[in-house]
Amino acid sequence: MKFIHTSIILIFIFSTVLIVGCDPDTESGGENENLPFDRRAMLDHWAQNIIVPNIIVYKNQLVELSDYKDEFIADPSPETYNELIGSWLDAYKAWQQVSMFDIGKAESIGLRNFTNIYPADIELIEQHVNSGSYNLALPSNFDAQGFPALDYLLFGLSSDQGEIISTLSSASYSRYLDDLVSRLLSLTQELQDDWTGGYQDEFVDNDGSSATASVDKVVNDVLFYYEKYLRAGKIGIPAGIFSGSALSSKVEAPYAGKYSKILLLEGFNAVQDFFNGKSYDNGSTGPSLKQYLEYVQSQNQTVDIASAIIDQWADAHSKILALDDNLKLQVEQDNIKMLEAYDALQKVVVLLKVDMMQALNIQVDFVDADGD
């Protein structure tokens, strides 16, 4: 009996030690160390401080573009033409902050395809202008509208500014100009109304970890944008990566020319800001992919993927800054620098598409169409 009594005491003491040893409050990291990453807080930050504010800014820039378009049509002159160009550029830059978020209404209405498929189909645009009969809602007109079509109308009708103003102010061209801007504005108003009318709550509430959850979908959207539309579209295709020969006419805004690097930098910086959780209004940061990766690293003692991504982006940024403001000229005069910029951007694709996605346990939901 004494042996049994002693054994019971020993078992009690041993159990107490185990309980105390397993108490999370006694661990060095405190009671929050093993809490899961708050995906909902990240989604809320993305929606409230990044996505919706950028959509609103973009919509407001289009309103301004529409106003300057009206002023030009009413009074065509070098002054109203230059104001129209300035508002086109501001709206085009604002679009770069929105393009990557191809989710919800943006996806269902094909916003990106109706906004920025380049190069524009000049023959089709001229056919529409001359006939006065067209339906911009048709997919067959993706490359006859949006910012690339405006690029052609504002800069490609002639090498002489006076001739551009004269042609653009004619009835047929001014009507097409009016329709292009109105279409951009109506599509974006539809997008804004959807986000502010209830989709934002739906987006945040969908905070699970599945292929249809908001985090997985947005991360895939941003990755797809970075790989296909930024790396390939803005640099790789015109540099000849996928064709074997340079195609300078396929840069973004080829007729304006001098603004193509500005648009590239806007898109590049937008992806980095999103990764870092940078708010639109004051530049502060919130819950982000960077923090998510750092959390995973702290839990699993994996390599520092976030720092590797940021470091490689710094190298890509330096390569982009070395390019001419006019990427068309850069391709034609020194394409090596374009290829170097592409290579630097491509190195980040591996970090994002393989290392980041595996660490976050997110499946890639698209097929790489570039064959790389």
C-alpha positions as CSV (number, residue, x, y, z in Angstrom):
1,M,0.0,0.0,0.0
2,K,2.9,2.3,0.8
3,F,4.3,1.6,-2.6
4,I,1.0,2.4,-4.3
5,H,0.7,5.6,-2.4
6,T,4.1,6.7,-3.3
7,S,3.5,5.9,-7.0
8,I,0.4,8.0,-7.0
9,I,2.3,11.0,-5.6
10,L,5.0,10.6,-8.2
11,I,2.5,10.4,-11.0
12,F,0.8,13.6,-9.7
13,I,4.1,15.5,-9.5
14,F,5.1,14.3,-13.0
15,S,1.7,15.3,-14.4
16,T,1.9,18.8,-12.8
17,V,5.4,19.3,-14.3
18,L,4.1,18.4,-17.7
19,I,1.1,20.8,-17.5
20,V,3.3,23.7,-16.3
21,G,5.9,22.9,-19.0
22,C,3.2,22.9,-21.7
23,D,1.6,26.2,-20.5
24,P,2.0,28.6,-23.4
25,D,2.2,31.5,-20.9
26,T,5.4,30.1,-19.6
27,E,7.1,29.9,-23.0
28,S,9.6,32.5,-23.9
29,G,7.4,33.9,-26.7
30,G,4.4,34.6,-24.5
31,E,0.8,33.7,-25.0
32,N,0.6,35.1,-28.6
33,E,3.5,33.1,-30.1
34,N,1.5,30.2,-31.6
35,L,-1.6,32.2,-32.6
36,P,-2.4,31.8,-36.3
37,F,-1.7,34.6,-38.8
38,D,-4.8,36.9,-39.0
39,R,-5.7,36.6,-42.7
40,R,-8.9,38.5,-42.1
41,A,-7.0,41.5,-40.8
42,M,-4.8,41.4,-43.9
43,L,-7.8,41.2,-46.2
44,D,-9.4,44.1,-44.4
45,H,-6.3,46.2,-44.8
46,W,-6.0,45.3,-48.4
47,A,-9.6,46.3,-49.1
48,Q,-9.9,49.4,-47.0
49,N,-6.4,50.9,-47.4
50,I,-5.2,49.6,-50.8
51,I,-7.7,48.3,-53.3
52,V,-10.7,50.5,-52.8
53,P,-8.8,53.8,-52.4
54,N,-6.8,53.1,-55.6
55,I,-10.1,52.3,-57.4
56,I,-11.6,55.6,-56.2
57,V,-8.5,57.6,-57.2
58,Y,-8.5,55.9,-60.6
59,K,-12.2,56.7,-61.1
60,N,-11.6,60.3,-60.2
61,Q,-8.7,60.6,-62.6
62,L,-11.1,59.3,-65.3
63,V,-13.6,61.9,-64.4
64,E,-10.9,64.5,-64.8
65,L,-9.9,63.0,-68.2
66,S,-13.6,63.1,-69.3
67,D,-13.8,66.8,-68.3
68,Y,-10.6,67.7,-70.3
69,K,-11.9,65.6,-73.2
70,D,-15.1,67.7,-73.2
71,E,-13.1,70.9,-73.1
72,F,-10.9,69.8,-76.0
73,I,-13.9,68.8,-78.1
74,A,-15.6,72.1,-77.4
75,D,-12.5,74.2,-78.0
76,P,-9.7,72.3,-79.8
77,S,-6.4,74.2,-79.2
78,P,-2.8,73.4,-78.1
79,E,-3.8,74.4,-74.5
80,T,-6.8,72.0,-74.3
81,Y,-4.9,69.3,-76.2
82,N,-2.0,69.5,-73.7
83,E,-4.4,69.4,-70.8
84,L,-6.0,66.3,-72.3
85,I,-2.6,64.6,-72.6
86,G,-1.8,65.4,-69.0
87,S,-5.1,63.9,-67.7
88,W,-4.7,60.8,-70.0
89,L,-1.2,60.2,-68.4
90,D,-2.5,60.7,-64.9
91,A,-5.4,58.3,-65.5
92,Y,-3.1,55.8,-67.1
93,K,-0.7,55.9,-64.2
94,A,-3.6,55.4,-61.8
95,W,-4.7,52.4,-63.7
96,Q,-1.4,50.7,-63.0
97,Q,-2.4,50.6,-59.3
98,V,-5.6,48.8,-60.1
99,S,-4.8,46.4,-62.9
100,M,-3.4,43.6,-60.7
101,F,-6.7,43.2,-58.7
102,D,-8.6,41.2,-61.3
103,I,-11.1,39.9,-58.8
104,G,-14.8,40.3,-58.3
105,K,-16.5,42.7,-60.7
106,A,-13.1,43.4,-62.5
107,E,-12.9,39.8,-63.4
108,S,-16.5,39.3,-64.4
109,I,-16.6,42.3,-66.7
110,G,-13.2,41.7,-68.2
111,L,-11.9,45.2,-67.1
112,R,-8.3,44.6,-67.9
113,N,-9.0,43.5,-71.4
114,F,-11.2,46.4,-72.1
115,T,-8.7,48.9,-70.6
116,N,-5.2,48.1,-71.6
117,I,-4.6,45.5,-74.4
118,Y,-1.7,46.8,-76.4
119,P,-0.5,47.4,-79.0
120,A,-3.8,48.9,-80.3
121,D,-5.2,47.6,-83.6
122,I,-4.9,50.8,-85.7
123,E,-6.7,49.4,-88.7
124,L,-9.7,48.4,-86.6
125,I,-9.7,51.8,-84.9
126,E,-9.7,53.6,-88.2
127,Q,-12.4,51.3,-89.5
128,H,-14.6,52.2,-86.5
129,V,-13.9,55.9,-86.9
130,N,-14.7,55.9,-90.6
131,S,-17.8,53.8,-90.4
132,G,-19.2,55.3,-87.2
133,S,-20.5,51.8,-86.4
134,Y,-19.0,49.7,-83.6
135,N,-19.7,48.0,-80.3
136,L,-17.0,48.5,-77.8
137,A,-18.6,45.9,-75.5
138,L,-17.5,43.1,-77.9
139,P,-14.3,41.1,-77.1
140,S,-13.3,41.6,-80.7
141,N,-12.8,45.2,-79.8
142,F,-10.4,44.7,-76.9
143,D,-7.5,46.2,-78.8
144,A,-9.5,49.1,-80.3
145,Q,-10.2,50.9,-77.1
146,G,-8.9,51.8,-73.7
147,F,-5.6,53.6,-73.0
148,P,-3.8,52.2,-76.0
149,A,-6.4,53.5,-78.4
150,L,-6.2,56.9,-76.7
151,D,-2.4,56.7,-77.1
152,Y,-2.9,56.4,-80.8
153,L,-5.5,59.1,-81.1
154,L,-3.5,61.6,-79.0
155,F,-0.1,60.9,-80.4
156,G,-0.2,58.6,-83.5
157,L,-2.4,60.5,-86.0
158,S,0.6,62.6,-87.1
159,S,4.0,63.7,-86.2
160,D,2.8,67.3,-86.2
161,Q,0.8,68.5,-83.2
162,G,-1.3,70.9,-85.2
163,E,-2.4,68.1,-87.6
164,I,-3.2,65.9,-84.6
165,I,-5.4,68.6,-83.1
166,S,-7.1,69.2,-86.5
167,T,-7.8,65.5,-87.1
168,L,-8.9,64.7,-83.6
169,S,-11.3,67.6,-83.4
170,S,-13.2,66.4,-86.5
171,A,-16.6,64.9,-85.9
172,S,-15.7,61.3,-86.5
173,Y,-12.6,61.2,-84.4
174,S,-14.0,63.4,-81.6
175,R,-16.9,61.0,-81.4
176,Y,-14.6,58.0,-81.0
177,L,-12.5,59.9,-78.4
178,D,-15.7,60.6,-76.5
179,D,-16.8,57.0,-76.6
180,L,-13.4,55.7,-75.5
181,V,-13.3,57.8,-72.4
182,S,-16.9,57.3,-71.6
183,R,-16.5,53.5,-71.7
184,L,-13.4,53.6,-69.4
185,L,-15.4,55.7,-66.9
186,S,-18.6,53.6,-67.0
187,L,-16.6,50.3,-66.5
188,T,-14.7,51.8,-63.5
189,Q,-17.8,53.3,-62.0
190,E,-19.3,49.8,-62.1
191,L,-16.2,48.4,-60.4
192,Q,-16.3,51.1,-57.6
193,D,-20.0,50.6,-57.0
194,D,-19.5,46.9,-56.6
195,W,-16.7,47.2,-54.0
196,T,-18.5,49.9,-52.0
197,G,-21.9,48.3,-52.4
198,G,-21.2,45.1,-50.5
199,Y,-18.4,43.2,-52.3
200,Q,-15.8,44.6,-49.8
201,D,-17.6,42.8,-46.9
202,E,-17.8,39.6,-49.0
203,F,-14.2,39.8,-49.9
204,V,-13.1,40.2,-46.2
205,D,-15.4,37.5,-44.9
206,N,-14.0,35.0,-47.4
207,D,-10.8,34.6,-45.2
208,G,-10.3,30.9,-45.4
209,S,-7.4,29.0,-46.9
210,S,-8.7,27.4,-50.1
211,A,-8.4,28.0,-53.8
212,T,-11.6,30.1,-53.8
213,A,-10.7,32.1,-50.7
214,S,-9.8,35.8,-51.1
215,V,-6.2,35.6,-50.0
216,D,-5.5,32.7,-52.5
217,K,-7.3,34.5,-55.3
218,V,-5.6,37.9,-54.8
219,V,-2.2,36.4,-54.4
220,N,-2.6,34.5,-57.7
221,D,-4.0,37.6,-59.4
222,V,-1.0,39.7,-58.3
223,L,1.5,37.0,-59.3
224,F,-0.2,36.5,-62.7
225,Y,-0.1,40.3,-63.3
226,Y,3.5,40.5,-62.3
227,E,4.5,37.6,-64.5
228,K,2.4,38.1,-67.6
229,Y,1.5,41.8,-67.8
230,L,4.5,43.5,-66.1
231,R,7.5,41.2,-66.7
232,A,6.4,39.8,-70.1
233,G,4.1,42.5,-71.4
234,K,6.0,45.6,-70.5
235,I,9.5,44.3,-71.1
236,G,9.8,40.7,-72.3
237,I,7.6,40.8,-75.4
238,P,9.0,44.0,-76.9
239,A,12.6,42.9,-76.0
240,G,12.0,39.7,-78.1
241,I,12.2,37.2,-75.2
242,F,9.4,35.1,-76.6
243,S,9.8,35.8,-80.4
244,G,13.5,35.6,-81.0
245,S,13.6,39.1,-82.3
246,A,12.9,42.5,-80.8
247,L,9.4,44.0,-81.3
248,S,9.7,47.6,-80.3
249,S,6.2,48.5,-81.5
250,K,4.8,46.3,-78.7
251,V,5.9,48.5,-75.8
252,E,3.2,50.1,-73.7
253,A,2.2,53.5,-75.1
254,P,4.4,53.3,-78.2
255,Y,3.0,56.5,-79.8
256,A,3.5,58.7,-76.8
257,G,6.9,57.0,-76.4
258,K,8.4,59.0,-73.6
259,Y,5.9,57.8,-71.0
260,S,6.5,54.1,-71.4
261,K,9.1,53.8,-68.6
262,I,6.9,55.9,-66.3
263,L,4.1,53.3,-66.7
264,L,6.5,50.5,-66.2
265,L,7.7,52.0,-62.9
266,E,4.1,52.7,-61.8
267,G,3.2,49.0,-62.2
268,F,6.4,47.8,-60.7
269,N,6.1,50.0,-57.6
270,A,2.4,49.0,-57.3
271,V,3.3,45.3,-56.9
272,Q,6.0,46.1,-54.3
273,D,3.7,48.4,-52.3
274,F,1.0,45.7,-52.2
275,F,3.6,43.1,-51.1
276,N,4.7,45.4,-48.3
277,G,1.1,46.3,-47.3
278,K,1.7,50.0,-48.1
279,S,-1.5,52.1,-47.6
280,Y,-2.5,54.5,-50.4
281,D,-3.3,57.5,-48.3
282,N,-0.3,57.9,-46.0
283,G,2.2,55.3,-47.0
284,S,1.9,53.5,-43.7
285,T,2.0,49.7,-43.8
286,G,-0.4,47.1,-42.4
287,P,-0.8,43.3,-42.5
288,S,0.8,42.1,-45.7
289,L,2.3,39.3,-47.7
290,K,5.6,40.3,-46.4
291,Q,4.4,39.9,-42.8
292,Y,2.6,36.7,-43.7
293,L,5.9,35.2,-45.0
294,E,7.8,36.4,-42.0
295,Y,5.2,34.8,-39.7
296,V,5.6,31.5,-41.6
297,Q,9.4,31.7,-41.3
298,S,9.2,32.3,-37.6
299,Q,6.9,29.3,-37.2
300,N,8.9,26.9,-39.4
301,Q,12.4,28.3,-39.3
302,T,12.5,28.5,-43.0
303,V,14.7,30.7,-45.1
304,D,14.0,34.4,-45.3
305,I,11.9,34.5,-48.5
306,A,10.5,38.0,-47.9
307,S,14.0,39.6,-47.7
308,A,15.2,37.7,-50.8
309,I,12.2,39.0,-52.8
310,I,12.8,42.6,-51.6
311,D,16.5,42.4,-52.4
312,Q,16.0,41.0,-55.9
313,W,13.4,43.7,-56.5
314,A,16.0,46.3,-55.6
315,D,18.2,44.9,-58.3
316,A,15.4,44.9,-60.8
317,H,14.6,48.5,-59.9
318,S,18.1,49.6,-60.6
319,K,17.9,47.9,-64.0
320,I,14.6,49.6,-64.9
321,L,16.0,53.0,-63.9
322,A,18.9,52.5,-66.3
323,L,16.4,52.3,-69.2
324,D,15.6,55.2,-71.5
325,D,12.3,57.0,-70.8
326,N,11.1,55.8,-74.2
327,L,11.2,52.0,-74.1
328,K,10.6,51.8,-77.9
329,L,13.9,53.6,-78.4
330,Q,15.6,51.5,-75.8
331,V,14.6,48.3,-77.7
332,E,15.8,49.8,-81.0
333,Q,19.1,51.3,-79.7
334,D,20.3,49.1,-76.9
335,N,18.1,46.1,-76.3
336,I,20.7,44.5,-74.0
337,K,19.5,46.7,-71.1
338,M,15.9,45.6,-71.7
339,L,17.0,42.0,-71.5
340,E,18.9,42.7,-68.3
341,A,15.8,44.3,-66.7
342,Y,13.8,41.3,-67.8
343,D,16.2,38.8,-66.2
344,A,16.1,40.7,-63.0
345,L,12.3,40.7,-62.9
346,Q,12.3,37.0,-63.9
347,K,14.5,36.0,-60.8
348,V,11.7,37.3,-58.6
349,V,9.1,35.1,-60.4
350,V,10.9,32.0,-59.1
351,L,10.8,33.4,-55.5
352,L,7.2,34.4,-55.8
353,K,5.8,31.5,-57.7
354,V,7.7,28.7,-56.0
355,D,9.2,29.7,-52.7
356,M,6.4,32.1,-51.5
357,M,3.5,30.0,-52.8
358,Q,4.9,26.9,-51.2
359,A,5.6,28.6,-47.9
360,L,2.0,30.1,-47.8
361,N,0.5,26.8,-49.0
362,I,-1.2,28.5,-51.9
363,Q,-1.7,26.7,-55.2
364,V,-0.9,28.5,-58.4
365,D,-4.2,28.6,-60.3
366,F,-3.0,29.6,-63.7
367,V,-0.8,28.1,-66.4
368,D,2.3,30.0,-67.5
369,A,1.6,30.8,-71.2
370,D,5.1,32.0,-71.9
371,G,6.8,28.6,-71.8
372,D,9.5,29.7,-69.4
